[in-house]
């Protein structure tokens, strides 16, 4: 409910895409497939990949692994 009231539709979509990209990176899905499925740029994928490698998404990473 908080997200629904606080974020605009486009912001919710971008958040969902970022989470999906993180999930797909963890699952070792090729960048080209991520790009086509989510309609995101290669630079967006690379930026998020660098953050994953820099351990900026460790909490999200642990949640994904725990709920496999």
Secondary structure, 3 states (H helix, E strand, C coil): CHHHHHCCHHHHHHHHHHHHHHHHHHCCCCHHHHHHHHCCCHHHHHHHHHHHHCCCCHHHHHHHHHCC
